[in-house]
Each structure stands twice: as structure tokens, then as C-alpha cells.
Amino acid sequence: MLLDRRTFAAGSVALLSGCATTGTGTRTLADCTPLAPVDAEPARLIRSVAGLRPYRRSGFVVRAEALGDKRLVHNYGHGGGGITLSWGSAKLATELGLPGHQGPVAVIGSGVMGLSTARLVQDAGFPVTIYTAALPPDTTSNIAGGQIHPYSVFEDDAVTPEFNAQFLRALDYSWRRFQIMVGDEYGIRWLPTYVERHSREAQLLGSFPPVNRLLRPAEHPFPFDSVLRYDTMYVETGRYLRQMVRDVRIAGGRIEVRKFATPADIAALPESLVFNCTGLGSRELFGDQELQPARGQLAILEPQPEVNYAFTGSPGYMFPRPDGILLGGTFELDEWDPTPDPAMIQRIIASHRRFFSRFRCAA
Ligand SMILES: Cc1cc2nc3c(=O)[nH]c(=O)nc-3n(C[C@H](O)[C@H](O)[C@H](O)COP(=O)(O)OP(=O)(O)OC[C@H]3O[C@@H](n4cnc5c(N)ncnc54)[C@H](O)[C@@H]3O)c2cc1C
């Protein structure tokens, strides 16, 4: 599919023929615009993590149905783009659930989808209780790199036109909502993003992503023939989710730690409107066999404040955050083990180390 963050092939860095390489020190060549390289030494690893993306080939589920005498609205299955789509998908879900409703509301799950849904329900004036098996920092959402771009959300040949319309509406609302949250409080910032590409990426919305153009070799230091640049936002997910939990509580929300085994347990709740935001948990809870885990692993290196851009391509991806330099790129379908594999973490570091040592010039 077009929008894909899973191009990682450790070890393959396609060099531009005849380019100079460099390590450290400022060096501006006439045909090269410098950027600070990441110091991808294995000794700089501060932690490694893995998470299971809730992936569905035909895309996420936002749908209302009856559960006994309740209205149940599903909002799950956002694959590799759940942070990106969170506000917009929550918006779609609340538009299905809230009209005509009176009284308190239940939200199941406190990942990014449950918290965003709860906030929109509160904004509309309803009291909320979140029921959740685990809270941040123990959710998949906390593992996410936090790039605002909807990668690996569905397969192009498996989606319906109706889904496409939902997807674009969700993306549009999220895109605008994250913009008004930029800053240290929520840990959101804009960064230029460089993509190793052989073709121009699609412009998804009229305004997203901005810039989005192929660069001339003189405009970047990367050892690739074809590099695309766009600007987008990055979310420091740990800080963001902590603040979202705070916001739910400030607005009077209750949070109850509780795991549901069956839909009958949910039917017994006192609230007559329930939002299901259980991510991959919906496979067991609601029997959605299309949901698959897509494991992603991240090597996190010591922060480098001078690295003020992001990169994705064949070495993997690099997102610089205040809490560390994230190196990643794996998308392992049907892998259920949520622990990082030390050998893969070393491969991720090694491929980035090779890549950054081949910058044609460096700041
Ligand atoms: C390595 C990695 C990198 C990623 N990078 C990005 C990125 O850069 N940008 C992006 O947009 N997305 C990214 N993602 C994807 C993103 O993390 C997910 O799409 C998103 O976190 C899904 O959010 P969620 O709230 O649906 O699920 P979760 O965060 O998993 O939350 C589900 C909640 O439901 C609760 N729950 C589950 N089952 C039950 C039950 N039976 N009873 C009660 N509670 C239950 C859980 O305890 C949890 O609180 C990445 C994912 C990974 C793993």
C-alpha cells in the first residue's frame, strides 16, 4: 500500500554513487545541505520497547449497534495510525453515539482512543466513566512513536468507499485538533520529515501533509537518489497520554480499573451508552477475527536535542523526541509477544548506524 512505515530492511542503504561521506563536524558542500546525524552507538541505548498494533486489513471499525437495551459504539482497530486518527475517529464515534442520548456514558479502554473519546463526550456535557484493564503508561498507545501520519492503517484493496470517507474525515479532524495542542504541555511539535522515496507521496488532504515535495540532492545530506520532505507533528506519547488522563479527571471523569471478559459483562453496566475503545482487545472481547497484532519494536537512544528532523526509509525510521531518539521500523504481523527481541533491537541500531555514517555532509 502507498502509506507504509514498514519498509525496514536492516542493512540495505542505497548509496548515491560518488558521494562523500562524513562523521562529525560541520561540513557544507555545495551540493549538500547539512543536518545533525544521530549518534547510533549501541552504548547509547537507554531502553527498548515493543507493542502490538491493532491492525485490520479493511481498516478501523467505527460502528453503532445494540447490546441488549444499550447502544454500543465501536471505535477500534487503527493499526499503525491510532495516534494520528485518535481525535477524528473519536469524533466519528461520538457523532454516532451521542445524538438523542441522556445520562452518563461508559468508555471501555484508556489508550489514546478511549481517552480522546472520553474527552469529546465530556466536551458535549455528559458525565463519563472509563472502565479499563490498564492505564497509561501500560497501553499500546504509550509505545507509539507519535508521528502524525496514517501509516499502515489498512490495505488499499480491502477497503470500501464508505470506509475511505470515514478515514479522510477522521484524518481531517485529527489534523486540525492536534495543531491547537502544539507545545510543551502536551508534548507536541512540528518537525520536517524526510522520506526515502522513489515516487511522490499522495497529498491526503488539501492541507496535509504541507510542503510534501521531492528534494534535489543539494537540499539534503542523505545517501539516496530520491528524498521527499513533508512537515508534520510528533507527539511525545508518554507525556501526551498522562495529560489526557489528567484532562479527563479535571473534567470530572471517573476511571475504574476493570477487565471485561464478555459482552454480557458490558451489558450489565449501569450506563446506557458504551464506547468500545479496547484496541486489539476487541478480538477476544467481541470475536473480531480480522484484528491482527502487528508487532513494532523500538530502540530508544539517549536524547540528542540538536537532531531536529525525522526520517523514514529502508534503514527504518528515526523520530527525535525529548525523551529519546526513537529508532524503529518493524511491522511483524501475527506476532503476539509484546516483548522486544534483543537481536532485532541490535539490527535496528546497526542499520541506523550505517545510515547516519553515510551522510554526505553533517552539521
Ligand atoms: C512501535 C509502534 C509505533 C507506533 N507508531 C505510531 C505512530 O508513529 N503514529 C501513530 O499514529 N500510531 C502509531 N502506532 C499505532 C498506535 O500505537 C495504535 O494505533 C494506538 O495506540 C491504538 O490505540 P487504542 O487506544 O485503540 O489501543 P490501546 O492503546 O491498546 O488501548 C486499549 C485500551 O483498552 C483496554 N482494554 C483492552 N481489552 C480490554 C478489556 N477486555 N476490558 C477492559 N479494557 C480493555 C486496554 O487496557 C487499554 O487501556 C504505533 C504502534 C506501535 C506498536
The ligand as a Tripos MOL2 file, in Angstrom:
@<TRIPOS>MOLECULE
LIG
   53    58     1     0     0
SMALL
NO_CHARGES

@<TRIPOS>ATOM
      1 C1          6.0310    0.5050   17.7630 C.3       1 LIG1
      2 C2          4.7880    1.2610   17.4350 C.ar      1 LIG1
      3 C3          4.8680    2.5080   16.8310 C.ar      1 LIG1
      4 C4          3.7160    3.2120   16.5100 C.ar      1 LIG1
      5 N1          3.8610    4.4580   15.9670 N.ar      1 LIG1
      6 C5          2.7630    5.1850   15.6660 C.ar      1 LIG1
      7 C6          2.8990    6.4960   15.1400 C.ar      1 LIG1
      8 O1          4.0240    6.9930   14.9510 O.2       1 LIG1
      9 N2          1.7690    7.1840   14.8350 N.ar      1 LIG1
     10 C7          0.5200    6.6680   15.0470 C.ar      1 LIG1
     11 O2         -0.4610    7.3410   14.7290 O.2       1 LIG1
     12 N3          0.3620    5.4200   15.5690 N.ar      1 LIG1
     13 C8          1.4430    4.6660   15.8830 C.ar      1 LIG1
     14 N4          1.2980    3.4100   16.4070 N.ar      1 LIG1
     15 C9         -0.0520    2.8140   16.4930 C.3       1 LIG1
     16 C10        -0.7930    3.1960   17.7670 C.3       1 LIG1
     17 O3          0.0140    2.9250   18.8700 O.3       1 LIG1
     18 C11        -2.1160    2.4130   17.8750 C.3       1 LIG1
     19 O4         -2.8690    2.5160   16.6960 O.3       1 LIG1
     20 C12        -2.9440    3.0100   19.0210 C.3       1 LIG1
     21 O5         -2.1690    3.0230   20.2000 O.3       1 LIG1
     22 C13        -4.2240    2.2400   19.2820 C.3       1 LIG1
     23 O6         -4.8530    2.8960   20.3540 O.3       1 LIG1
     24 P1         -6.0590    2.2290   21.1330 P.3       1 LIG1
     25 O7         -6.4770    3.2020   22.1910 O.co2     1 LIG1
     26 O8         -7.0660    1.7250   20.1830 O.co2     1 LIG1
     27 O9         -5.4140    0.9120   21.8170 O.3       1 LIG1
     28 P2         -4.5690    0.7110   23.1470 P.3       1 LIG1
     29 O10        -3.5790    1.7760   23.3640 O.co2     1 LIG1
     30 O11        -4.0900   -0.7040   23.0950 O.co2     1 LIG1
     31 O12        -5.6480    0.8340   24.3120 O.3       1 LIG1
     32 C14        -6.6080   -0.1670   24.5110 C.3       1 LIG1
     33 C15        -7.1860    0.0080   25.9110 C.3       1 LIG1
     34 O13        -8.2260   -0.9440   26.0870 O.3       1 LIG1
     35 C16        -8.0400   -1.6600   27.3040 C.3       1 LIG1
     36 N5         -8.6360   -2.9760   27.1370 N.ar      1 LIG1
     37 C17        -8.3340   -3.9080   26.1920 C.ar      1 LIG1
     38 N6         -9.1110   -5.0050   26.3770 N.ar      1 LIG1
     39 C18        -9.9100   -4.7450   27.4390 C.ar      1 LIG1
     40 C19       -10.9250   -5.4960   28.1240 C.ar      1 LIG1
     41 N7        -11.2520   -6.7430   27.7480 N.pl3     1 LIG1
     42 N8        -11.5220   -4.9290   29.2050 N.ar      1 LIG1
     43 C20       -11.1730   -3.6780   29.6170 C.ar      1 LIG1
     44 N9        -10.2340   -2.9280   28.9960 N.ar      1 LIG1
     45 C21        -9.6120   -3.4640   27.9270 C.ar      1 LIG1
     46 C22        -6.5250   -1.6620   27.4670 C.3       1 LIG1
     47 O14        -6.1580   -1.9150   28.8280 O.3       1 LIG1
     48 C23        -6.1810   -0.2430   27.0240 C.3       1 LIG1
     49 O15        -6.3800    0.6710   28.0640 O.3       1 LIG1
     50 C24         2.4300    2.6740   16.7710 C.ar      1 LIG1
     51 C25         2.3390    1.4440   17.3990 C.ar      1 LIG1
     52 C26         3.4920    0.7350   17.7370 C.ar      1 LIG1
     53 C27         3.3670   -0.5850   18.4400 C.3       1 LIG1
@<TRIPOS>BOND
     1     1     2 1
     2     2     3 ar
     3     2    52 ar
     4     3     4 ar
     5     4     5 ar
     6     4    50 ar
     7     5     6 ar
     8     6     7 ar
     9     6    13 1
    10     7     8 2
    11     7     9 ar
    12     9    10 ar
    13    10    11 2
    14    10    12 ar
    15    12    13 ar
    16    13    14 ar
    17    14    15 1
    18    14    50 ar
    19    15    16 1
    20    16    17 1
    21    16    18 1
    22    18    19 1
    23    18    20 1
    24    20    21 1
    25    20    22 1
    26    22    23 1
    27    23    24 1
    28    24    25 2
    29    24    26 1
    30    24    27 1
    31    27    28 1
    32    28    29 2
    33    28    30 1
    34    28    31 1
    35    31    32 1
    36    32    33 1
    37    33    34 1
    38    33    48 1
    39    34    35 1
    40    35    36 1
    41    35    46 1
    42    36    37 ar
    43    36    45 ar
    44    37    38 ar
    45    38    39 ar
    46    39    40 ar
    47    39    45 ar
    48    40    41 1
    49    40    42 ar
    50    42    43 ar
    51    43    44 ar
    52    44    45 ar
    53    46    47 1
    54    46    48 1
    55    48    49 1
    56    50    51 ar
    57    51    52 ar
    58    52    53 1
@<TRIPOS>SUBSTRUCTURE
     1 LIG1         1 GROUP 0 **** ****
